[in-house]
Structures are given as structure tokens and as C-alpha cells.
Amino acid sequence: MLSAFGRAFRTPDLRRKLLFTIAIMTIFRLGSFIPTPGVDYANVQQCIAQADNDSLLGLINVFSGGALLQLSIFALGIMPYITASIIVQLLRVVIPRFEALHKEGQSGQTKLTQYTRYLTIALAILQSTTVITTARQGLLFSGCGLDVIADDSILTSIFMVITMTAGTGLVMWLGELITERGVGNGMSLLIFTSIAASFPTSLWSIAGGANGVVNFTIMVLVIILVIGLVVFVEQSQRRIPVQYAKRMVGRRMYGGTSTYIPIKINMSGVIPVIFAASILAIPGLLAQFGDQSSEWVVWISNNLVQQSSPLYIAIYTLMIIFFCFFYTSITFNPDEVADNMKKYGGFIPGIRAGRPTAEYLDFVITRITSAGSLYLALIALIPTLVLVFLGVSTNLPFGGSSILIVVGVGLETVKQIDSQLQQRHYEGFLR
């Protein structure tokens, strides 16, 4: 592995790509510590030290690498772009124009990307307004009474909204720069950077108090076990064999080749966990605006905010399973795959082309998604359950799904470096 890294840095063009990627990630992290004009930085730091944020804002804070609670220029991070991308994908189901653009190839994808950018800016304006309003009302930091925004004027608020929105646009541009000129998927690497930056602090906080060293050791071993499980499952795939019949086009013979359709066990990635956690965080966020002594606020705090609550765990698991099936049905269409195979003379051995092929693919996808959804729910819950068992109140950032994101992005990036090394006749990272 180390020698492969050495060969990667000795290759001039690959070295430039790696250094460019590292430089962009460094700029992203530096921007996370530059406060937005109008923010009282000293009060913000005091509130962060004493506040506990297990709400939707805490979720966004993970994806911003802690920049949200610091009210920095990159406070919203990459979250508006993630939300916009998911919305555009979901709109393909209800808007025929979006589905037509998706099938047009590169030109259609360019259009959809442009729509995603516009929607990202609109969501950034909405989210930055929400964050600033929440901070002004003292609800951004639970239990902190300090004023984090000293000036209450409208002009200051507008300037802060413009600054945070511009920061989101800059983060989106930095991610696209990595994709075009660096190594790996830029947006994924920025998420990787944000989550990885918050890991050491969260882990180190477990080491404090009674049995801190034992708890820390157990948690590290659990994380290593989860990483091993994630690597094993993410590398696994169900390969459906496909045979293409020979056909004459003019004087040339085409086809007669064998290939396969690779189907991952976890086709939906971490999207179902994001959906489930985001929806479950909304009741807790709404409860902050209500009377803290009322029955419904107390009930929500005890059952839908505490991650150790049995009701929270049950709903969380069911929602992950539901969104796994929902998102997979959107991203993989058995009828479309069967039609494309039939159009080019492809068939699955033992299965007739057309409708029987679509039914077979749907059967395979349903079985694989069943296992994948249970795996995803297990990964998301393992660290939380271990912390409950150890009696530790500290939560890992975004649960086990953060490990899934970090490992998944790391694997994809290593695969890209590996493929570029192999193109230059070097031994890659993966053997």
C-alpha cells in the first residue's frame, strides 16, 4: 500500500491531481473556521462548549464539519447540494421532462446539473435564513443564553444570508473542481472531509470520566469491526450473467460476447439513512419552539429525540428499510434494463427476453435490497447501541452511517487511483 502511494506521487500528472485535491480539501476546512460577518465569535465558542445539539441542525453540522454551529462562511457546507441532488432525482418520477433529460445522455445530464445548481442556491437562501433566525431566537444552542449575533438589524441579516449562500456556492464549485481536475468525486470527498474532521473529538470525549479508557478501547474495536463489515459488504455484488447474440451489420459480425450486470448489496448507499435521520430530527426541532413544560414537548424529547429510546430505534430502523426499497426502485428500473437488453440482442441464460427478464431482475433486486436494508440499519445502529450499553451519553457524529460514508468514499477514491496506476502499467492499491 505504501509503495503504491509512492508510485502514485512519482507519477507527474497523478501527483498533480492528488496535490490539487488535498489543496481544495484544505481550503474547505479553513473556510469552516472563518466566521460570518456579524457573528460574535467568542460567544459562539462558549455556546459550543456547553450546548448539546441532537437536532436537524446538529445533523447539518456533521456534514459541514462543525462549520454550522460556528456560523462560519461555509456554515451550510455541502448539505444544500445533497438535498438538491436528491430532489432532482426524485422529481424524475413525477416530471416526464426530467426523465427525458436523464435519457438524453451527456447533454441531458448537463441540464439536470444546471437545475441542481439553481435549486442548491435557492435551498441555501432558505436554510441560511432559518439558521440565522434560529440563532437570533437563542434556539441554535440548547441551554446557552449568550447572544451569538449582536446586531439585530435587517441589513446585517441580509448580508449574513448573502455570505452563507455565497459560501455554499463556493463549496459546490470546489467540489466540481475536484471532480474535474482532481481524484475522486468532489462532493463525496468534501463530505468525507467534514465527517472525518469531527471523528477525533467525538472519540476522545468517550475517554473521559469513569471507565473512560475501557469505553474508548471498546468503541475503537467496534468501529474497526464496523469498518471491516462495511468494506466486505460494499465490495460484494451479485453478478447476473448476460449473453449477447451474434448479429450481422453490413459485412461485420457483432455480439456473441458474455458480460454481467453487477448489483451491489447496498444499492442505495447512505441516502436512506440521511432521509430517516432528517425526518426523525424534525419533531425535535419543532419541539424547541414550543413550551418546554407541555406534555407533547416532553413526550417528543423522551421518545423521538433520545437516540437510545426504543421507539426512536424502531422507527429509525423501519424508515431506513422503507427508504432503501423506495430509493432503489427509483435508481434501478428492471423494465428499462430489460428493454435495453432486448434492443441490443442481450438475454439472461435460461430467461426469456422482455417481460420475463424484467420480472426476474425485479425478483433479484427485491431479495438483495431486503438484505441490504437490514445491513444498512444494522450499520447505522451498532455504534448507538454500543454507547447505550456502555452508558456513555456522547453520540458519534451521525451514528454508524458516518463510518459508512467515510469508508465508502475512501474505497471509491482508492479505486480511481488504482485504475489510473494500472493504466500506467503499475501495480495498483487493490490486489
Summary of the structure (lengths in Angstrom):
residues: 431
radius of gyration: 23.9
end to end distance: 10.0
largest distance: 82.4
contacts: 1377
relative contact order: 0.12
helix: 69%
strand: 6%
